[in-house]
Amino acid sequence: MANNKRLIIGNWKMNLSIHETSLFAHKLNQDMKAHKDVEVVIAPSTLALQTLSMQIDHNKIKLCAQNCYWRDDGAYTGEISANQLRGLVSYVLVGHSERRHIFGETDRDVRNKVQSVVRNRLKPVLCVGETTSERSNGETHRVINDQITGGLSNITSDEIKDVAIAYEPVWAVGTGDNAMPHEIQTVAKTIRHQVEHMFGSEAAKKIRILYGGSVTSDNVISYLETPGIDGLLIGGASLEYKKFMTIIDKSHGQGD
Ligand code: PGA
């Protein structure tokens, strides 16, 4: 592992009412032990962040925002800045495939957001991944390289230590069509190469790379055992209490 702690992030997307979110987090906080080798993070609706930040034990659970805008403040109706998220969250997802493909976020947006997150002393989780057609055209590694370069080119070699990268093939997100560990292993190598090219070998060794895309409590072990993978970004399965707890329990004690 690139870091001694495995990073497990539950991305709740636009699901659960604020009341349900609070109950879920409360139960998780009650039932979970503080694992030394696993960092458990949840990304609830932005509306729930304030309540949850007062409700949870931050030694056990950390909070993540699902998105932010890249300006710190100003006339940007409906947006939330990394500056406003300070004190509420530890992590911010940037460039999730749903942001890129439903809301048209470009590499330029992603790059500005990554920069604003680190500028505000939070940790970005940069999401990258190829679409079905890019995959069938054999473009996976080119797409990943482009997204890494596009997303990280405003970051300094000092700031890269705060960045994590989530490889989430678009065809695997929410589809049940999960990627094979050997495919993920090669993409993780491509990511580390690109990070090495941009920031040097120490940064490449240390950067945390997560896998996301149809991870379940049944297939989780194969991903935890994949060389070069330091954690998971989980959507659907993180919304089911038992499954998410099983994933957390299985992550604990698994290591290379
Ligand atoms: P999924 O979502 O686990 O439901 O495929 C992953 C994600 O969007 O981060």
py3Dmol code that shows the C-alpha trace and the ligand (Angstrom):
import py3Dmol

protein = """\
ATOM      1  CA  MET A   1       0.000   0.000   0.000  1.00  0.00           C
ATOM      2  CA  ALA A   2       1.147   3.526  -0.759  1.00  0.00           C
ATOM      3  CA  ASN A   3       0.028   4.625   2.677  1.00  0.00           C
ATOM      4  CA  ASN A   4      -0.369   2.667   5.892  1.00  0.00           C
ATOM      5  CA  LYS A   5      -4.100   3.420   5.959  1.00  0.00           C
ATOM      6  CA  ARG A   6      -6.573   2.018   3.488  1.00  0.00           C
ATOM      7  CA  LEU A   7      -9.059   4.662   2.380  1.00  0.00           C
ATOM      8  CA  ILE A   8     -12.718   3.561   2.148  1.00  0.00           C
ATOM      9  CA  ILE A   9     -15.129   6.220   0.883  1.00  0.00           C
ATOM     10  CA  GLY A  10     -18.903   5.788   0.717  1.00  0.00           C
ATOM     11  CA  ASN A  11     -20.398   8.093  -1.899  1.00  0.00           C
ATOM     12  CA  TRP A  12     -24.078   8.522  -1.066  1.00  0.00           C
ATOM     13  CA  LYS A  13     -24.723  10.772  -4.074  1.00  0.00           C
ATOM     14  CA  MET A  14     -28.214  12.378  -4.119  1.00  0.00           C
ATOM     15  CA  ASN A  15     -29.736   9.608  -1.983  1.00  0.00           C
ATOM     16  CA  LEU A  16     -31.383   9.454   1.464  1.00  0.00           C
ATOM     17  CA  SER A  17     -33.336  12.226   3.155  1.00  0.00           C
ATOM     18  CA  ILE A  18     -31.361  14.388   5.573  1.00  0.00           C
ATOM     19  CA  HIS A  19     -33.068  12.575   8.448  1.00  0.00           C
ATOM     20  CA  GLU A  20     -32.135   9.161   7.030  1.00  0.00           C
ATOM     21  CA  THR A  21     -28.587  10.357   6.435  1.00  0.00           C
ATOM     22  CA  SER A  22     -28.291  11.433  10.031  1.00  0.00           C
ATOM     23  CA  LEU A  23     -29.679   8.109  11.345  1.00  0.00           C
ATOM     24  CA  PHE A  24     -27.326   6.119   9.113  1.00  0.00           C
ATOM     25  CA  ALA A  25     -24.293   8.124  10.233  1.00  0.00           C
ATOM     26  CA  HIS A  26     -25.351   7.879  13.865  1.00  0.00           C
ATOM     27  CA  LYS A  27     -25.589   4.082  13.681  1.00  0.00           C
ATOM     28  CA  LEU A  28     -22.285   3.829  11.827  1.00  0.00           C
ATOM     29  CA  ASN A  29     -20.632   6.008  14.420  1.00  0.00           C
ATOM     30  CA  GLN A  30     -22.032   3.854  17.218  1.00  0.00           C
ATOM     31  CA  ASP A  31     -21.191   0.460  15.735  1.00  0.00           C
ATOM     32  CA  MET A  32     -17.817   1.206  14.204  1.00  0.00           C
ATOM     33  CA  LYS A  33     -14.511   0.785  15.912  1.00  0.00           C
ATOM     34  CA  ALA A  34     -11.702   3.219  15.187  1.00  0.00           C
ATOM     35  CA  HIS A  35      -9.552   1.098  12.862  1.00  0.00           C
ATOM     36  CA  LYS A  36      -5.884   1.961  12.806  1.00  0.00           C
ATOM     37  CA  ASP A  37      -5.422   0.611   9.308  1.00  0.00           C
ATOM     38  CA  VAL A  38      -8.614   1.883   7.650  1.00  0.00           C
ATOM     39  CA  GLU A  39      -9.801   5.434   7.153  1.00  0.00           C
ATOM     40  CA  VAL A  40     -13.588   5.425   6.739  1.00  0.00           C
ATOM     41  CA  VAL A  41     -15.055   8.395   4.917  1.00  0.00           C
ATOM     42  CA  ILE A  42     -18.631   9.198   3.926  1.00  0.00           C
ATOM     43  CA  ALA A  43     -19.795  11.625   1.272  1.00  0.00           C
ATOM     44  CA  PRO A  44     -23.412  12.507   2.094  1.00  0.00           C
ATOM     45  CA  SER A  45     -25.538  15.267   0.621  1.00  0.00           C
ATOM     46  CA  THR A  46     -23.970  18.678   1.205  1.00  0.00           C
ATOM     47  CA  LEU A  47     -27.084  19.586   3.200  1.00  0.00           C
ATOM     48  CA  ALA A  48     -26.203  16.970   5.821  1.00  0.00           C
ATOM     49  CA  LEU A  49     -22.558  17.914   6.316  1.00  0.00           C
ATOM     50  CA  GLN A  50     -23.138  20.433   9.082  1.00  0.00           C
ATOM     51  CA  THR A  51     -25.285  18.072  11.179  1.00  0.00           C
ATOM     52  CA  LEU A  52     -23.008  15.104  10.601  1.00  0.00           C
ATOM     53  CA  SER A  53     -19.877  17.033  11.450  1.00  0.00           C
ATOM     54  CA  MET A  54     -21.295  17.607  14.938  1.00  0.00           C
ATOM     55  CA  GLN A  55     -22.671  14.070  15.210  1.00  0.00           C
ATOM     56  CA  ILE A  56     -19.715  11.858  14.374  1.00  0.00           C
ATOM     57  CA  ASP A  57     -16.479  10.972  16.078  1.00  0.00           C
ATOM     58  CA  HIS A  58     -13.902  12.319  13.642  1.00  0.00           C
ATOM     59  CA  ASN A  59     -11.391   9.717  14.792  1.00  0.00           C
ATOM     60  CA  LYS A  60     -13.686   7.042  13.396  1.00  0.00           C
ATOM     61  CA  ILE A  61     -15.360   8.663  10.414  1.00  0.00           C
ATOM     62  CA  LYS A  62     -14.310  11.506   8.161  1.00  0.00           C
ATOM     63  CA  LEU A  63     -16.536  13.542   5.889  1.00  0.00           C
ATOM     64  CA  CYS A  64     -16.201  14.182   2.190  1.00  0.00           C
ATOM     65  CA  ALA A  65     -18.040  16.633  -0.060  1.00  0.00           C
ATOM     66  CA  GLN A  66     -19.234  15.296  -3.404  1.00  0.00           C
ATOM     67  CA  ASN A  67     -18.311  18.427  -5.327  1.00  0.00           C
ATOM     68  CA  CYS A  68     -17.419  22.090  -4.962  1.00  0.00           C
ATOM     69  CA  TYR A  69     -16.960  25.161  -7.116  1.00  0.00           C
ATOM     70  CA  TRP A  70     -13.447  26.469  -7.660  1.00  0.00           C
ATOM     71  CA  ARG A  71     -13.878  30.121  -6.727  1.00  0.00           C
ATOM     72  CA  ASP A  72     -13.653  30.864  -3.015  1.00  0.00           C
ATOM     73  CA  ASP A  73     -16.645  33.239  -2.943  1.00  0.00           C
ATOM     74  CA  GLY A  74     -18.691  35.554  -5.126  1.00  0.00           C
ATOM     75  CA  ALA A  75     -21.818  35.730  -7.273  1.00  0.00           C
ATOM     76  CA  TYR A  76     -22.136  32.041  -8.205  1.00  0.00           C
ATOM     77  CA  THR A  77     -25.743  31.183  -7.429  1.00  0.00           C
ATOM     78  CA  GLY A  78     -26.247  27.617  -6.240  1.00  0.00           C
ATOM     79  CA  GLU A  79     -22.562  26.798  -5.848  1.00  0.00           C
ATOM     80  CA  ILE A  80     -20.546  25.848  -2.771  1.00  0.00           C
ATOM     81  CA  SER A  81     -16.864  26.644  -2.432  1.00  0.00           C
ATOM     82  CA  ALA A  82     -14.028  24.633  -0.923  1.00  0.00           C
ATOM     83  CA  ASN A  83     -13.547  27.655   1.299  1.00  0.00           C
ATOM     84  CA  GLN A  84     -17.063  27.120   2.718  1.00  0.00           C
ATOM     85  CA  LEU A  85     -16.409  23.416   3.200  1.00  0.00           C
ATOM     86  CA  ARG A  86     -13.405  24.068   5.405  1.00  0.00           C
ATOM     87  CA  GLY A  87     -13.988  22.828   8.916  1.00  0.00           C
ATOM     88  CA  LEU A  88     -16.798  20.534   7.758  1.00  0.00           C
ATOM     89  CA  VAL A  89     -15.030  17.975   5.578  1.00  0.00           C
ATOM     90  CA  SER A  90     -11.603  16.428   5.158  1.00  0.00           C
ATOM     91  CA  TYR A  91     -12.033  15.329   1.532  1.00  0.00           C
ATOM     92  CA  VAL A  92     -13.738  16.573  -1.626  1.00  0.00           C
ATOM     93  CA  LEU A  93     -14.553  14.404  -4.654  1.00  0.00           C
ATOM     94  CA  VAL A  94     -13.501  16.137  -7.838  1.00  0.00           C
ATOM     95  CA  GLY A  95     -14.397  15.139 -11.392  1.00  0.00           C
ATOM     96  CA  HIS A  96     -16.669  12.217 -10.553  1.00  0.00           C
ATOM     97  CA  SER A  97     -17.868  10.682 -13.827  1.00  0.00           C
ATOM     98  CA  GLU A  98     -21.423  11.823 -13.078  1.00  0.00           C
ATOM     99  CA  ARG A  99     -20.130  15.395 -12.831  1.00  0.00           C
ATOM    100  CA  ARG A 100     -18.154  15.028 -16.041  1.00  0.00           C
ATOM    101  CA  HIS A 101     -20.813  13.253 -18.072  1.00  0.00           C
ATOM    102  CA  ILE A 102     -24.133  14.568 -16.734  1.00  0.00           C
ATOM    103  CA  PHE A 103     -23.045  18.102 -15.836  1.00  0.00           C
ATOM    104  CA  GLY A 104     -20.413  18.549 -18.530  1.00  0.00           C
ATOM    105  CA  GLU A 105     -17.405  19.221 -16.299  1.00  0.00           C
ATOM    106  CA  THR A 106     -14.239  19.582 -18.329  1.00  0.00           C
ATOM    107  CA  ASP A 107     -10.624  18.882 -17.389  1.00  0.00           C
ATOM    108  CA  ARG A 108     -10.265  22.634 -16.938  1.00  0.00           C
ATOM    109  CA  ASP A 109     -13.079  22.683 -14.346  1.00  0.00           C
ATOM    110  CA  VAL A 110     -11.581  19.651 -12.667  1.00  0.00           C
ATOM    111  CA  ARG A 111      -8.111  21.207 -12.583  1.00  0.00           C
ATOM    112  CA  ASN A 112      -9.449  24.435 -11.052  1.00  0.00           C
ATOM    113  CA  LYS A 113     -11.424  22.490  -8.472  1.00  0.00           C
ATOM    114  CA  VAL A 114      -8.471  20.305  -7.463  1.00  0.00           C
ATOM    115  CA  GLN A 115      -6.432  23.466  -7.028  1.00  0.00           C
ATOM    116  CA  SER A 116      -9.117  25.198  -4.971  1.00  0.00           C
ATOM    117  CA  VAL A 117      -9.478  22.156  -2.707  1.00  0.00           C
ATOM    118  CA  VAL A 118      -5.763  22.002  -1.888  1.00  0.00           C
ATOM    119  CA  ARG A 119      -5.591  25.783  -1.589  1.00  0.00           C
ATOM    120  CA  ASN A 120      -8.209  25.464   1.144  1.00  0.00           C
ATOM    121  CA  ARG A 121      -6.207  22.722   2.862  1.00  0.00           C
ATOM    122  CA  LEU A 122      -8.670  19.946   2.077  1.00  0.00           C
ATOM    123  CA  LYS A 123      -7.864  16.727   0.254  1.00  0.00           C
ATOM    124  CA  PRO A 124      -9.150  16.207  -3.270  1.00  0.00           C
ATOM    125  CA  VAL A 125     -10.093  12.764  -4.525  1.00  0.00           C
ATOM    126  CA  LEU A 126      -9.609  13.140  -8.256  1.00  0.00           C
ATOM    127  CA  CYS A 127     -11.844  10.706 -10.146  1.00  0.00           C
ATOM    128  CA  VAL A 128     -10.737   9.411 -13.530  1.00  0.00           C
ATOM    129  CA  GLY A 129     -12.072   6.727 -15.835  1.00  0.00           C
ATOM    130  CA  GLU A 130     -12.815   5.816 -19.414  1.00  0.00           C
ATOM    131  CA  THR A 131     -16.237   5.365 -21.036  1.00  0.00           C
ATOM    132  CA  THR A 132     -17.449   2.161 -22.691  1.00  0.00           C
ATOM    133  CA  SER A 133     -16.545   3.364 -26.170  1.00  0.00           C
ATOM    134  CA  GLU A 134     -13.134   4.655 -25.121  1.00  0.00           C
ATOM    135  CA  ARG A 135     -12.515   1.254 -23.608  1.00  0.00           C
ATOM    136  CA  SER A 136     -13.566  -0.644 -26.709  1.00  0.00           C
ATOM    137  CA  ASN A 137     -11.393   1.652 -28.852  1.00  0.00           C
ATOM    138  CA  GLY A 138      -8.384   0.746 -26.717  1.00  0.00           C
ATOM    139  CA  GLU A 139      -8.088   4.297 -25.382  1.00  0.00           C
ATOM    140  CA  THR A 140      -8.206   3.586 -21.647  1.00  0.00           C
ATOM    141  CA  HIS A 141      -4.608   4.491 -20.862  1.00  0.00           C
ATOM    142  CA  ARG A 142      -4.639   7.584 -23.057  1.00  0.00           C
ATOM    143  CA  VAL A 143      -7.831   8.836 -21.372  1.00  0.00           C
ATOM    144  CA  ILE A 144      -6.433   8.203 -17.901  1.00  0.00           C
ATOM    145  CA  ASN A 145      -3.189  10.013 -18.739  1.00  0.00           C
ATOM    146  CA  ASP A 146      -5.106  12.960 -20.177  1.00  0.00           C
ATOM    147  CA  GLN A 147      -7.379  13.196 -17.135  1.00  0.00           C
ATOM    148  CA  ILE A 148      -4.449  12.998 -14.718  1.00  0.00           C
ATOM    149  CA  THR A 149      -2.493  15.649 -16.623  1.00  0.00           C
ATOM    150  CA  GLY A 150      -5.619  17.775 -17.056  1.00  0.00           C
ATOM    151  CA  GLY A 151      -6.610  17.466 -13.408  1.00  0.00           C
ATOM    152  CA  LEU A 152      -3.261  17.904 -11.719  1.00  0.00           C
ATOM    153  CA  SER A 153      -1.334  20.402 -13.814  1.00  0.00           C
ATOM    154  CA  ASN A 154      -1.944  23.284 -11.389  1.00  0.00           C
ATOM    155  CA  ILE A 155      -0.727  21.314  -8.389  1.00  0.00           C
ATOM    156  CA  THR A 156       2.769  21.683  -6.965  1.00  0.00           C
ATOM    157  CA  SER A 157       4.990  18.803  -5.910  1.00  0.00           C
ATOM    158  CA  ASP A 158       4.390  19.871  -2.350  1.00  0.00           C
ATOM    159  CA  GLU A 159       0.590  19.731  -2.741  1.00  0.00           C
ATOM    160  CA  ILE A 160       0.432  16.338  -4.466  1.00  0.00           C
ATOM    161  CA  LYS A 161       0.775  14.555  -1.114  1.00  0.00           C
ATOM    162  CA  ASP A 162      -2.806  15.610  -0.270  1.00  0.00           C
ATOM    163  CA  VAL A 163      -4.299  14.210  -3.464  1.00  0.00           C
ATOM    164  CA  ALA A 164      -5.862  10.769  -3.874  1.00  0.00           C
ATOM    165  CA  ILE A 165      -6.888   9.393  -7.247  1.00  0.00           C
ATOM    166  CA  ALA A 166      -9.932   7.180  -7.781  1.00  0.00           C
ATOM    167  CA  TYR A 167      -9.979   5.015 -10.878  1.00  0.00           C
ATOM    168  CA  GLU A 168     -13.638   4.629 -11.729  1.00  0.00           C
ATOM    169  CA  PRO A 169     -14.289   3.219 -15.198  1.00  0.00           C
ATOM    170  CA  VAL A 170     -17.510   4.899 -16.336  1.00  0.00           C
ATOM    171  CA  TRP A 171     -18.895   1.589 -17.608  1.00  0.00           C
ATOM    172  CA  ALA A 172     -18.511   0.095 -14.133  1.00  0.00           C
ATOM    173  CA  VAL A 173     -20.154   2.856 -12.091  1.00  0.00           C
ATOM    174  CA  GLY A 174     -23.599   1.802 -10.915  1.00  0.00           C
ATOM    175  CA  THR A 175     -23.864  -0.962 -13.528  1.00  0.00           C
ATOM    176  CA  GLY A 176     -22.878  -4.152 -11.701  1.00  0.00           C
ATOM    177  CA  ASP A 177     -20.295  -4.592 -14.454  1.00  0.00           C
ATOM    178  CA  ASN A 178     -17.210  -4.315 -12.305  1.00  0.00           C
ATOM    179  CA  ALA A 179     -13.655  -4.228 -13.646  1.00  0.00           C
ATOM    180  CA  MET A 180     -11.323  -7.191 -13.241  1.00  0.00           C
ATOM    181  CA  PRO A 181      -8.500  -6.773 -10.714  1.00  0.00           C
ATOM    182  CA  HIS A 182      -5.809  -7.321 -13.363  1.00  0.00           C
ATOM    183  CA  GLU A 183      -7.274  -4.484 -15.486  1.00  0.00           C
ATOM    184  CA  ILE A 184      -7.291  -2.195 -12.466  1.00  0.00           C
ATOM    185  CA  GLN A 185      -3.730  -3.134 -11.632  1.00  0.00           C
ATOM    186  CA  THR A 186      -2.527  -2.017 -15.080  1.00  0.00           C
ATOM    187  CA  VAL A 187      -4.450   1.251 -14.872  1.00  0.00           C
ATOM    188  CA  ALA A 188      -3.033   1.889 -11.388  1.00  0.00           C
ATOM    189  CA  LYS A 189       0.445   1.471 -12.914  1.00  0.00           C
ATOM    190  CA  THR A 190      -0.403   3.972 -15.641  1.00  0.00           C
ATOM    191  CA  ILE A 191      -1.595   6.426 -12.993  1.00  0.00           C
ATOM    192  CA  ARG A 192       1.606   6.054 -10.960  1.00  0.00           C
ATOM    193  CA  HIS A 193       3.722   6.493 -14.102  1.00  0.00           C
ATOM    194  CA  GLN A 194       1.941   9.694 -14.947  1.00  0.00           C
ATOM    195  CA  VAL A 195       2.250  10.990 -11.388  1.00  0.00           C
ATOM    196  CA  GLU A 196       5.958  10.096 -11.464  1.00  0.00           C
ATOM    197  CA  HIS A 197       6.371  11.933 -14.738  1.00  0.00           C
ATOM    198  CA  MET A 198       4.717  15.041 -13.274  1.00  0.00           C
ATOM    199  CA  PHE A 199       5.865  14.996  -9.641  1.00  0.00           C
ATOM    200  CA  GLY A 200       8.703  12.476  -9.256  1.00  0.00           C
ATOM    201  CA  SER A 201       9.081   8.958  -7.951  1.00  0.00           C
ATOM    202  CA  GLU A 202       8.442   9.675  -4.274  1.00  0.00           C
ATOM    203  CA  ALA A 203       5.054  11.224  -5.076  1.00  0.00           C
ATOM    204  CA  ALA A 204       4.206   8.288  -7.350  1.00  0.00           C
ATOM    205  CA  LYS A 205       5.032   5.804  -4.623  1.00  0.00           C
ATOM    206  CA  LYS A 206       3.012   7.611  -1.982  1.00  0.00           C
ATOM    207  CA  ILE A 207      -0.109   8.667  -3.859  1.00  0.00           C
ATOM    208  CA  ARG A 208      -3.215   6.746  -2.832  1.00  0.00           C
ATOM    209  CA  ILE A 209      -5.099   5.117  -5.672  1.00  0.00           C
ATOM    210  CA  LEU A 210      -8.646   3.892  -5.114  1.00  0.00           C
ATOM    211  CA  TYR A 211     -10.868   1.720  -7.238  1.00  0.00           C
ATOM    212  CA  GLY A 212     -14.571   2.446  -7.663  1.00  0.00           C
ATOM    213  CA  GLY A 213     -17.305   0.891  -9.772  1.00  0.00           C
ATOM    214  CA  SER A 214     -19.818  -1.720  -8.602  1.00  0.00           C
ATOM    215  CA  VAL A 215     -17.824  -2.707  -5.530  1.00  0.00           C
ATOM    216  CA  THR A 216     -19.951  -4.944  -3.287  1.00  0.00           C
ATOM    217  CA  SER A 217     -19.499  -6.735   0.011  1.00  0.00           C
ATOM    218  CA  ASP A 218     -18.984  -9.931  -2.036  1.00  0.00           C
ATOM    219  CA  ASN A 219     -16.292  -8.767  -4.470  1.00  0.00           C
ATOM    220  CA  VAL A 220     -14.492  -6.342  -2.143  1.00  0.00           C
ATOM    221  CA  ILE A 221     -11.651  -8.663  -1.133  1.00  0.00           C
ATOM    222  CA  SER A 222     -10.419  -9.066  -4.711  1.00  0.00           C
ATOM    223  CA  TYR A 223     -10.015  -5.272  -4.945  1.00  0.00           C
ATOM    224  CA  LEU A 224      -8.397  -4.927  -1.562  1.00  0.00           C
ATOM    225  CA  GLU A 225      -5.866  -7.530  -2.646  1.00  0.00           C
ATOM    226  CA  THR A 226      -5.111  -5.850  -5.967  1.00  0.00           C
ATOM    227  CA  PRO A 227      -1.499  -4.579  -5.957  1.00  0.00           C
ATOM    228  CA  GLY A 228      -1.315  -0.812  -6.293  1.00  0.00           C
ATOM    229  CA  ILE A 229      -4.838  -0.229  -4.946  1.00  0.00           C
ATOM    230  CA  ASP A 230      -5.026   1.608  -1.613  1.00  0.00           C
ATOM    231  CA  GLY A 231      -8.738   1.926  -1.108  1.00  0.00           C
ATOM    232  CA  LEU A 232     -12.217   2.004  -2.558  1.00  0.00           C
ATOM    233  CA  LEU A 233     -14.870   4.481  -3.623  1.00  0.00           C
ATOM    234  CA  ILE A 234     -18.235   2.831  -3.136  1.00  0.00           C
ATOM    235  CA  GLY A 235     -21.607   4.068  -4.327  1.00  0.00           C
ATOM    236  CA  GLY A 236     -24.612   1.706  -4.198  1.00  0.00           C
ATOM    237  CA  ALA A 237     -23.249  -0.741  -1.625  1.00  0.00           C
ATOM    238  CA  SER A 238     -22.398   2.078   0.790  1.00  0.00           C
ATOM    239  CA  LEU A 239     -26.105   2.933   1.048  1.00  0.00           C
ATOM    240  CA  GLU A 240     -26.961  -0.442   2.502  1.00  0.00           C
ATOM    241  CA  TYR A 241     -25.927  -0.451   6.119  1.00  0.00           C
ATOM    242  CA  LYS A 242     -25.000  -4.139   6.441  1.00  0.00           C
ATOM    243  CA  LYS A 243     -23.102  -4.200   3.172  1.00  0.00           C
ATOM    244  CA  PHE A 244     -21.142  -1.070   4.000  1.00  0.00           C
ATOM    245  CA  MET A 245     -20.242  -2.420   7.446  1.00  0.00           C
ATOM    246  CA  THR A 246     -19.139  -5.717   5.873  1.00  0.00           C
ATOM    247  CA  ILE A 247     -16.936  -3.811   3.418  1.00  0.00           C
ATOM    248  CA  ILE A 248     -15.385  -1.831   6.270  1.00  0.00           C
ATOM    249  CA  ASP A 249     -14.815  -4.981   8.317  1.00  0.00           C
ATOM    250  CA  LYS A 250     -13.246  -6.787   5.376  1.00  0.00           C
ATOM    251  CA  SER A 251     -10.982  -3.799   4.659  1.00  0.00           C
ATOM    252  CA  HIS A 252      -9.678  -3.919   8.176  1.00  0.00           C
ATOM    253  CA  GLY A 253      -6.763  -6.305   8.452  1.00  0.00           C
ATOM    254  CA  GLN A 254      -6.333  -6.675   4.678  1.00  0.00           C
ATOM    255  CA  GLY A 255      -2.989  -5.436   3.553  1.00  0.00           C
ATOM    256  CA  ASP A 256      -0.009  -6.055   1.371  1.00  0.00           C
TER     257      ASP A 256
END
"""
ligand_1 = """\
9
PGA
P -21.143 2.307 -7.541
O -20.697 3.837 -7.615
O -20.380 1.661 -6.430
O -22.606 2.342 -7.298
O -20.790 1.692 -8.865
C -19.353 4.195 -7.449
C -19.209 5.685 -7.529
O -19.957 6.342 -8.251
O -18.333 6.263 -6.867
"""
view = py3Dmol.view(width=600, height=400)
view.addModel(protein, "pdb")
view.setStyle({"model": 0}, {"cartoon": {"style": "trace"}})
view.addModel(ligand_1, "xyz")
view.setStyle({"model": 1}, {"stick": {}})
view.zoomTo()
view.show()
